[in-house]
Amino acid sequence: MEPMMRNVPPRPAAATLLQPLCLLALALSLPGATARAAEAWPQRAVRLLVPVAPGGASDFTARLVGQKLSEAFGQNVVIDNRAGAAGIIATEIVARATPDGHTFLVSSNTTHGIGPVLYRKLPYDAMKDFTHVGLVATIPTVMVVHPSVPAASVRDFVALAKAQPDGYSFASSGGGSSSRLLGELFKITTGAPLTHVPYKGSGLATVDLTAGSVHVMFDGLPSHSASIRAGRLRVLAVLWPKRSAVLPDVPTMAEAGYPAVEGALWYGLSGPAGLPRPVVDRLSAELRRITTLEDVVARLASVGAFPSPMGPAEYTQFIRVENARWGPVVRASGATAD
């Protein structure tokens, strides 16, 4: 009789026994490999998308920072202006980009502070679909009027608007822009019955504002500084707790009697979700260094801006706070942009 054969599983091959060890060794080696890859980054030109046309505050910040990053990394930083849809076009491109550290967005109060609470539906999630690298600069906004407006102060302007309902209009750089929400905040706070007139960018809005087709705008100083110097526009107030060094004689909104009317343009860098952490850390550290350079600080100061360095975690939380701040304004004003 043949001996009974037991169902004994075959002995694993040596290669099979080594697989877990190989995987462990690979896992242990990944941090070093990733760090070395970050040191070699960027390996080609970096694309920096700007959600507005050339000439605005966002474009100004992008070119200033882009030049310094190019010098630091030895690679070209290509400024890609993709204006339209209140920044949604450029923002969506970055959200869908490969997270290899070569595509970034100049994220701002329009794209990430206001957009997520103003639009009912966006083609991306402003938090989940991005890696927010850091904040760079803040530009306090100003209230500018056409010289034909017979108001020497903010209170004068409010009185004029109330005396002539529907007689005064405010321009914005788009239905979903920060200048739109600042105008709505002004209306809610002061009771001034202003008509909103949206444009496709600050440049076009400024053209009509200087022509007198619209009466007032709440926007960053860089978009209007040339017109202000030429006397084609007049500044009534700075929407910031402190007076601007560029406009020392112009009162703040708090001094004008409306402390709740406060706002600023802010600009940072964000990439698609899933960026390698070492790349994020290296870029964040470089942004911090750039904001301490004397020439950068001077260039920002020339347009009433100032450095506002924040790292990834702080910038991400800052965006959440901005969403919470502007949500009530959107609801109270009934503003929509869809």
Contacts in CASP RR format, 6 or more apart in sequence:
PFRMAT RR
TARGET T0000
AUTHOR 0000-0000-0000
METHOD contacts of the structure
MODEL  1
MEPMMRNVPPRPAAATLLQPLCLLALALSLPGATARAAEAWPQRAVRLLV
PVAPGGASDFTARLVGQKLSEAFGQNVVIDNRAGAAGIIATEIVARATPD
GHTFLVSSNTTHGIGPVLYRKLPYDAMKDFTHVGLVATIPTVMVVHPSVP
AASVRDFVALAKAQPDGYSFASSGGGSSSRLLGELFKITTGAPLTHVPYK
GSGLATVDLTAGSVHVMFDGLPSHSASIRAGRLRVLAVLWPKRSAVLPDV
PTMAEAGYPAVEGALWYGLSGPAGLPRPVVDRLSAELRRITTLEDVVARL
ASVGAFPSPMGPAEYTQFIRVENARWGPVVRASGATAD
34 276 0 8 1.000
34 277 0 8 1.000
34 278 0 8 1.000
35 278 0 8 1.000
37 276 0 8 1.000
37 278 0 8 1.000
37 279 0 8 1.000
38 276 0 8 1.000
38 278 0 8 1.000
38 279 0 8 1.000
38 281 0 8 1.000
38 282 0 8 1.000
39 282 0 8 1.000
41 73 0 8 1.000
41 101 0 8 1.000
41 279 0 8 1.000
41 282 0 8 1.000
42 73 0 8 1.000
42 75 0 8 1.000
42 101 0 8 1.000
42 102 0 8 1.000
43 75 0 8 1.000
43 102 0 8 1.000
44 75 0 8 1.000
44 102 0 8 1.000
45 75 0 8 1.000
45 76 0 8 1.000
45 77 0 8 1.000
45 78 0 8 1.000
45 102 0 8 1.000
46 69 0 8 1.000
46 70 0 8 1.000
46 73 0 8 1.000
46 75 0 8 1.000
46 76 0 8 1.000
46 77 0 8 1.000
46 78 0 8 1.000
46 101 0 8 1.000
46 102 0 8 1.000
46 103 0 8 1.000
46 104 0 8 1.000
47 77 0 8 1.000
47 78 0 8 1.000
47 80 0 8 1.000
47 102 0 8 1.000
47 103 0 8 1.000
47 104 0 8 1.000
48 62 0 8 1.000
48 65 0 8 1.000
48 66 0 8 1.000
48 77 0 8 1.000
48 78 0 8 1.000
48 79 0 8 1.000
48 80 0 8 1.000
48 104 0 8 1.000
48 105 0 8 1.000
48 106 0 8 1.000
48 269 0 8 1.000
49 80 0 8 1.000
49 81 0 8 1.000
49 82 0 8 1.000
49 90 0 8 1.000
49 91 0 8 1.000
49 93 0 8 1.000
49 94 0 8 1.000
49 103 0 8 1.000
49 104 0 8 1.000
49 105 0 8 1.000
49 106 0 8 1.000
50 58 0 8 1.000
50 59 0 8 1.000
50 62 0 8 1.000
50 79 0 8 1.000
50 80 0 8 1.000
50 81 0 8 1.000
50 82 0 8 1.000
50 90 0 8 1.000
50 106 0 8 1.000
51 58 0 8 1.000
51 82 0 8 1.000
51 83 0 8 1.000
51 84 0 8 1.000
51 86 0 8 1.000
51 87 0 8 1.000
51 88 0 8 1.000
51 89 0 8 1.000
51 90 0 8 1.000
51 91 0 8 1.000
51 105 0 8 1.000
51 106 0 8 1.000
51 108 0 8 1.000
51 110 0 8 1.000
51 111 0 8 1.000
52 58 0 8 1.000
52 59 0 8 1.000
52 81 0 8 1.000
52 83 0 8 1.000
52 84 0 8 1.000
52 87 0 8 1.000
52 173 0 8 1.000
52 201 0 8 1.000
52 202 0 8 1.000
53 59 0 8 1.000
53 81 0 8 1.000
53 83 0 8 1.000
53 201 0 8 1.000
53 203 0 8 1.000
54 81 0 8 1.000
55 203 0 8 1.000
55 222 0 8 1.000
55 223 0 8 1.000
56 202 0 8 1.000
56 203 0 8 1.000
56 222 0 8 1.000
56 223 0 8 1.000
57 139 0 8 1.000
57 202 0 8 1.000
57 220 0 8 1.000
57 221 0 8 1.000
57 222 0 8 1.000
57 223 0 8 1.000
57 265 0 8 1.000
57 267 0 8 1.000
57 303 0 8 1.000
57 305 0 8 1.000
58 106 0 8 1.000
58 108 0 8 1.000
58 265 0 8 1.000
58 267 0 8 1.000
59 79 0 8 1.000
59 81 0 8 1.000
60 222 0 8 1.000
60 303 0 8 1.000
61 106 0 8 1.000
61 136 0 8 1.000
61 137 0 8 1.000
61 267 0 8 1.000
61 268 0 8 1.000
61 305 0 8 1.000
62 79 0 8 1.000
62 106 0 8 1.000
62 267 0 8 1.000
63 79 0 8 1.000
64 296 0 8 1.000
64 299 0 8 1.000
64 300 0 8 1.000
65 136 0 8 1.000
65 269 0 8 1.000
65 287 0 8 1.000
65 290 0 8 1.000
66 77 0 8 1.000
66 79 0 8 1.000
67 77 0 8 1.000
68 290 0 8 1.000
68 293 0 8 1.000
68 296 0 8 1.000
69 77 0 8 1.000
69 283 0 8 1.000
69 286 0 8 1.000
69 290 0 8 1.000
70 76 0 8 1.000
70 77 0 8 1.000
72 286 0 8 1.000
72 289 0 8 1.000
72 290 0 8 1.000
73 286 0 8 1.000
80 90 0 8 1.000
82 89 0 8 1.000
82 90 0 8 1.000
82 93 0 8 1.000
83 89 0 8 1.000
83 90 0 8 1.000
83 200 0 8 1.000
83 201 0 8 1.000
84 90 0 8 1.000
84 200 0 8 1.000
84 201 0 8 1.000
86 110 0 8 1.000
86 111 0 8 1.000
86 115 0 8 1.000
86 174 0 8 1.000
86 175 0 8 1.000
86 176 0 8 1.000
86 177 0 8 1.000
86 337 0 8 1.000
87 110 0 8 1.000
87 111 0 8 1.000
88 111 0 8 1.000
88 119 0 8 1.000
88 122 0 8 1.000
88 123 0 8 1.000
90 105 0 8 1.000
90 111 0 8 1.000
91 105 0 8 1.000
91 107 0 8 1.000
91 111 0 8 1.000
91 112 0 8 1.000
91 124 0 8 1.000
92 123 0 8 1.000
92 124 0 8 1.000
93 103 0 8 1.000
93 105 0 8 1.000
94 103 0 8 1.000
94 104 0 8 1.000
94 105 0 8 1.000
94 130 0 8 1.000
94 270 0 8 1.000
94 271 0 8 1.000
94 272 0 8 1.000
95 123 0 8 1.000
95 124 0 8 1.000
95 129 0 8 1.000
95 130 0 8 1.000
95 272 0 8 1.000
95 273 0 8 1.000
96 124 0 8 1.000
96 272 0 8 1.000
97 103 0 8 1.000
97 271 0 8 1.000
97 272 0 8 1.000
98 272 0 8 1.000
99 131 0 8 1.000
99 271 0 8 1.000
99 272 0 8 1.000
99 273 0 8 1.000
99 274 0 8 1.000
99 275 0 8 1.000
99 276 0 8 1.000
101 271 0 8 1.000
101 275 0 8 1.000
101 276 0 8 1.000
101 279 0 8 1.000
101 283 0 8 1.000
103 271 0 8 1.000
103 272 0 8 1.000
104 133 0 8 1.000
104 269 0 8 1.000
104 270 0 8 1.000
104 271 0 8 1.000
105 111 0 8 1.000
105 130 0 8 1.000
105 269 0 8 1.000
105 270 0 8 1.000
105 271 0 8 1.000
106 267 0 8 1.000
106 268 0 8 1.000
106 269 0 8 1.000
107 130 0 8 1.000
107 132 0 8 1.000
107 267 0 8 1.000
107 268 0 8 1.000
107 269 0 8 1.000
107 270 0 8 1.000
107 319 0 8 1.000
108 178 0 8 1.000
108 265 0 8 1.000
108 266 0 8 1.000
108 267 0 8 1.000
108 268 0 8 1.000
109 178 0 8 1.000
109 264 0 8 1.000
109 265 0 8 1.000
109 266 0 8 1.000
109 322 0 8 1.000
110 176 0 8 1.000
110 177 0 8 1.000
110 178 0 8 1.000
111 126 0 8 1.000
112 126 0 8 1.000
112 130 0 8 1.000
112 132 0 8 1.000
112 270 0 8 1.000
112 319 0 8 1.000
112 322 0 8 1.000
113 126 0 8 1.000
113 319 0 8 1.000
113 322 0 8 1.000
113 323 0 8 1.000
113 326 0 8 1.000
114 176 0 8 1.000
114 177 0 8 1.000
114 178 0 8 1.000
114 181 0 8 1.000
114 322 0 8 1.000
114 326 0 8 1.000
114 330 0 8 1.000
115 122 0 8 1.000
115 126 0 8 1.000
115 176 0 8 1.000
115 337 0 8 1.000
116 122 0 8 1.000
116 126 0 8 1.000
116 127 0 8 1.000
116 323 0 8 1.000
117 323 0 8 1.000
117 326 0 8 1.000
117 327 0 8 1.000
117 330 0 8 1.000
118 175 0 8 1.000
118 176 0 8 1.000
118 181 0 8 1.000
118 326 0 8 1.000
118 330 0 8 1.000
118 335 0 8 1.000
118 336 0 8 1.000
118 337 0 8 1.000
119 176 0 8 1.000
119 337 0 8 1.000
119 338 0 8 1.000
120 336 0 8 1.000
120 338 0 8 1.000
121 338 0 8 1.000
124 130 0 8 1.000
126 319 0 8 1.000
126 323 0 8 1.000
127 316 0 8 1.000
127 319 0 8 1.000
127 320 0 8 1.000
128 273 0 8 1.000
129 272 0 8 1.000
129 273 0 8 1.000
130 270 0 8 1.000
130 271 0 8 1.000
130 272 0 8 1.000
130 273 0 8 1.000
131 270 0 8 1.000
131 271 0 8 1.000
131 272 0 8 1.000
131 273 0 8 1.000
131 274 0 8 1.000
131 275 0 8 1.000
131 280 0 8 1.000
131 312 0 8 1.000
132 270 0 8 1.000
132 271 0 8 1.000
132 312 0 8 1.000
132 315 0 8 1.000
132 316 0 8 1.000
132 319 0 8 1.000
133 268 0 8 1.000
133 269 0 8 1.000
133 270 0 8 1.000
133 271 0 8 1.000
133 275 0 8 1.000
133 280 0 8 1.000
133 283 0 8 1.000
133 284 0 8 1.000
133 287 0 8 1.000
133 311 0 8 1.000
133 312 0 8 1.000
133 315 0 8 1.000
134 268 0 8 1.000
134 269 0 8 1.000
134 270 0 8 1.000
134 284 0 8 1.000
134 287 0 8 1.000
134 309 0 8 1.000
134 310 0 8 1.000
134 311 0 8 1.000
134 312 0 8 1.000
134 314 0 8 1.000
134 315 0 8 1.000
135 266 0 8 1.000
135 267 0 8 1.000
135 268 0 8 1.000
135 308 0 8 1.000
135 309 0 8 1.000
135 310 0 8 1.000
135 311 0 8 1.000
135 314 0 8 1.000
135 315 0 8 1.000
135 318 0 8 1.000
136 267 0 8 1.000
136 268 0 8 1.000
136 269 0 8 1.000
136 287 0 8 1.000
136 290 0 8 1.000
136 291 0 8 1.000
136 307 0 8 1.000
136 308 0 8 1.000
136 309 0 8 1.000
137 266 0 8 1.000
137 267 0 8 1.000
137 268 0 8 1.000
137 291 0 8 1.000
137 300 0 8 1.000
137 305 0 8 1.000
137 306 0 8 1.000
137 307 0 8 1.000
137 308 0 8 1.000
138 264 0 8 1.000
138 265 0 8 1.000
138 266 0 8 1.000
138 267 0 8 1.000
138 305 0 8 1.000
138 306 0 8 1.000
138 308 0 8 1.000
139 220 0 8 1.000
139 221 0 8 1.000
139 222 0 8 1.000
139 264 0 8 1.000
139 265 0 8 1.000
139 266 0 8 1.000
139 267 0 8 1.000
139 303 0 8 1.000
139 304 0 8 1.000
139 305 0 8 1.000
140 220 0 8 1.000
140 221 0 8 1.000
140 238 0 8 1.000
140 239 0 8 1.000
140 240 0 8 1.000
140 244 0 8 1.000
140 263 0 8 1.000
140 264 0 8 1.000
140 265 0 8 1.000
140 304 0 8 1.000
140 305 0 8 1.000
141 178 0 8 1.000
141 179 0 8 1.000
141 182 0 8 1.000
141 218 0 8 1.000
141 219 0 8 1.000
141 220 0 8 1.000
141 221 0 8 1.000
141 238 0 8 1.000
141 239 0 8 1.000
141 240 0 8 1.000
141 263 0 8 1.000
141 264 0 8 1.000
141 265 0 8 1.000
142 218 0 8 1.000
142 219 0 8 1.000
142 220 0 8 1.000
142 221 0 8 1.000
142 224 0 8 1.000
142 235 0 8 1.000
142 237 0 8 1.000
142 238 0 8 1.000
142 239 0 8 1.000
142 244 0 8 1.000
142 247 0 8 1.000
142 250 0 8 1.000
143 154 0 8 1.000
143 186 0 8 1.000
143 216 0 8 1.000
143 217 0 8 1.000
143 218 0 8 1.000
143 235 0 8 1.000
143 236 0 8 1.000
143 237 0 8 1.000
143 238 0 8 1.000
143 239 0 8 1.000
143 253 0 8 1.000
144 209 0 8 1.000
144 216 0 8 1.000
144 217 0 8 1.000
144 218 0 8 1.000
144 219 0 8 1.000
144 224 0 8 1.000
144 227 0 8 1.000
144 228 0 8 1.000
144 233 0 8 1.000
144 234 0 8 1.000
144 235 0 8 1.000
144 236 0 8 1.000
145 151 0 8 1.000
145 157 0 8 1.000
145 215 0 8 1.000
145 216 0 8 1.000
145 233 0 8 1.000
145 234 0 8 1.000
145 236 0 8 1.000
146 209 0 8 1.000
146 210 0 8 1.000
146 212 0 8 1.000
146 214 0 8 1.000
146 215 0 8 1.000
146 216 0 8 1.000
146 233 0 8 1.000
146 234 0 8 1.000
147 231 0 8 1.000
147 232 0 8 1.000
147 233 0 8 1.000
147 234 0 8 1.000
148 212 0 8 1.000
149 157 0 8 1.000
149 160 0 8 1.000
149 168 0 8 1.000
149 215 0 8 1.000
149 216 0 8 1.000
149 234 0 8 1.000
150 156 0 8 1.000
150 160 0 8 1.000
151 157 0 8 1.000
151 159 0 8 1.000
151 160 0 8 1.000
151 236 0 8 1.000
153 236 0 8 1.000
153 251 0 8 1.000
153 256 0 8 1.000
154 190 0 8 1.000
154 236 0 8 1.000
154 237 0 8 1.000
154 251 0 8 1.000
154 253 0 8 1.000
154 256 0 8 1.000
154 257 0 8 1.000
154 258 0 8 1.000
155 256 0 8 1.000
155 257 0 8 1.000
157 168 0 8 1.000
157 192 0 8 1.000
157 216 0 8 1.000
157 236 0 8 1.000
158 190 0 8 1.000
158 191 0 8 1.000
158 192 0 8 1.000
160 168 0 8 1.000
161 167 0 8 1.000
161 168 0 8 1.000
161 192 0 8 1.000
161 193 0 8 1.000
161 194 0 8 1.000
162 191 0 8 1.000
162 192 0 8 1.000
162 193 0 8 1.000
165 193 0 8 1.000
166 193 0 8 1.000
166 195 0 8 1.000
167 195 0 8 1.000
168 192 0 8 1.000
168 193 0 8 1.000
168 194 0 8 1.000
168 195 0 8 1.000
168 215 0 8 1.000
168 216 0 8 1.000
169 194 0 8 1.000
169 195 0 8 1.000
169 196 0 8 1.000
169 197 0 8 1.000
169 214 0 8 1.000
169 215 0 8 1.000
169 216 0 8 1.000
170 183 0 8 1.000
170 186 0 8 1.000
170 194 0 8 1.000
170 195 0 8 1.000
170 196 0 8 1.000
170 197 0 8 1.000
170 214 0 8 1.000
170 215 0 8 1.000
170 216 0 8 1.000
170 217 0 8 1.000
170 218 0 8 1.000
171 179 0 8 1.000
171 197 0 8 1.000
171 198 0 8 1.000
171 199 0 8 1.000
171 205 0 8 1.000
171 208 0 8 1.000
171 209 0 8 1.000
171 214 0 8 1.000
171 216 0 8 1.000
171 217 0 8 1.000
172 179 0 8 1.000
172 180 0 8 1.000
172 183 0 8 1.000
172 196 0 8 1.000
172 197 0 8 1.000
172 198 0 8 1.000
172 199 0 8 1.000
172 205 0 8 1.000
172 217 0 8 1.000
172 218 0 8 1.000
173 179 0 8 1.000
173 180 0 8 1.000
173 198 0 8 1.000
173 199 0 8 1.000
173 200 0 8 1.000
173 201 0 8 1.000
173 202 0 8 1.000
173 203 0 8 1.000
173 204 0 8 1.000
173 205 0 8 1.000
173 219 0 8 1.000
173 223 0 8 1.000
174 180 0 8 1.000
174 198 0 8 1.000
174 199 0 8 1.000
174 200 0 8 1.000
174 201 0 8 1.000
174 205 0 8 1.000
174 337 0 8 1.000
175 196 0 8 1.000
175 198 0 8 1.000
175 335 0 8 1.000
175 337 0 8 1.000
176 198 0 8 1.000
176 337 0 8 1.000
177 198 0 8 1.000
177 201 0 8 1.000
178 263 0 8 1.000
178 265 0 8 1.000
179 202 0 8 1.000
179 205 0 8 1.000
179 217 0 8 1.000
179 218 0 8 1.000
179 219 0 8 1.000
179 220 0 8 1.000
180 196 0 8 1.000
180 198 0 8 1.000
180 335 0 8 1.000
180 337 0 8 1.000
181 326 0 8 1.000
181 329 0 8 1.000
181 330 0 8 1.000
181 333 0 8 1.000
181 335 0 8 1.000
182 218 0 8 1.000
182 219 0 8 1.000
182 239 0 8 1.000
182 261 0 8 1.000
182 263 0 8 1.000
183 194 0 8 1.000
183 196 0 8 1.000
183 218 0 8 1.000
184 196 0 8 1.000
184 329 0 8 1.000
184 330 0 8 1.000
184 333 0 8 1.000
184 335 0 8 1.000
185 260 0 8 1.000
185 261 0 8 1.000
185 263 0 8 1.000
185 329 0 8 1.000
185 333 0 8 1.000
186 192 0 8 1.000
186 194 0 8 1.000
186 218 0 8 1.000
186 258 0 8 1.000
186 261 0 8 1.000
187 193 0 8 1.000
187 194 0 8 1.000
187 333 0 8 1.000
188 329 0 8 1.000
188 332 0 8 1.000
188 333 0 8 1.000
189 258 0 8 1.000
189 260 0 8 1.000
189 261 0 8 1.000
190 258 0 8 1.000
190 261 0 8 1.000
194 216 0 8 1.000
197 208 0 8 1.000
197 214 0 8 1.000
199 205 0 8 1.000
199 208 0 8 1.000
202 219 0 8 1.000
202 220 0 8 1.000
202 223 0 8 1.000
202 224 0 8 1.000
203 223 0 8 1.000
205 214 0 8 1.000
205 217 0 8 1.000
205 219 0 8 1.000
206 217 0 8 1.000
206 223 0 8 1.000
206 224 0 8 1.000
206 227 0 8 1.000
208 214 0 8 1.000
209 215 0 8 1.000
209 216 0 8 1.000
209 217 0 8 1.000
209 224 0 8 1.000
209 227 0 8 1.000
209 233 0 8 1.000
210 227 0 8 1.000
210 232 0 8 1.000
210 233 0 8 1.000
217 224 0 8 1.000
218 239 0 8 1.000
219 265 0 8 1.000
220 265 0 8 1.000
221 228 0 8 1.000
221 244 0 8 1.000
221 246 0 8 1.000
221 247 0 8 1.000
221 303 0 8 1.000
221 304 0 8 1.000
221 305 0 8 1.000
222 303 0 8 1.000
222 304 0 8 1.000
222 305 0 8 1.000
224 233 0 8 1.000
225 246 0 8 1.000
225 303 0 8 1.000
227 233 0 8 1.000
228 234 0 8 1.000
228 235 0 8 1.000
235 247 0 8 1.000
235 250 0 8 1.000
236 250 0 8 1.000
236 256 0 8 1.000
237 250 0 8 1.000
237 251 0 8 1.000
237 252 0 8 1.000
237 253 0 8 1.000
237 255 0 8 1.000
237 256 0 8 1.000
238 244 0 8 1.000
238 247 0 8 1.000
238 250 0 8 1.000
238 251 0 8 1.000
238 252 0 8 1.000
238 253 0 8 1.000
239 252 0 8 1.000
239 253 0 8 1.000
239 261 0 8 1.000
239 262 0 8 1.000
239 263 0 8 1.000
239 264 0 8 1.000
240 252 0 8 1.000
240 253 0 8 1.000
240 262 0 8 1.000
240 263 0 8 1.000
240 264 0 8 1.000
241 252 0 8 1.000
241 254 0 8 1.000
241 262 0 8 1.000
242 252 0 8 1.000
243 250 0 8 1.000
243 251 0 8 1.000
243 252 0 8 1.000
244 250 0 8 1.000
244 304 0 8 1.000
245 301 0 8 1.000
245 304 0 8 1.000
246 301 0 8 1.000
246 302 0 8 1.000
246 303 0 8 1.000
246 304 0 8 1.000
247 304 0 8 1.000
253 259 0 8 1.000
253 261 0 8 1.000
253 262 0 8 1.000
254 262 0 8 1.000
266 308 0 8 1.000
268 287 0 8 1.000
268 315 0 8 1.000
269 283 0 8 1.000
269 287 0 8 1.000
280 312 0 8 1.000
281 312 0 8 1.000
284 311 0 8 1.000
284 312 0 8 1.000
287 309 0 8 1.000
287 311 0 8 1.000
288 309 0 8 1.000
288 311 0 8 1.000
290 296 0 8 1.000
291 297 0 8 1.000
291 307 0 8 1.000
291 308 0 8 1.000
291 309 0 8 1.000
292 307 0 8 1.000
292 309 0 8 1.000
296 307 0 8 1.000
297 306 0 8 1.000
297 307 0 8 1.000
300 306 0 8 1.000
300 307 0 8 1.000
310 318 0 8 1.000
329 335 0 8 1.000
END
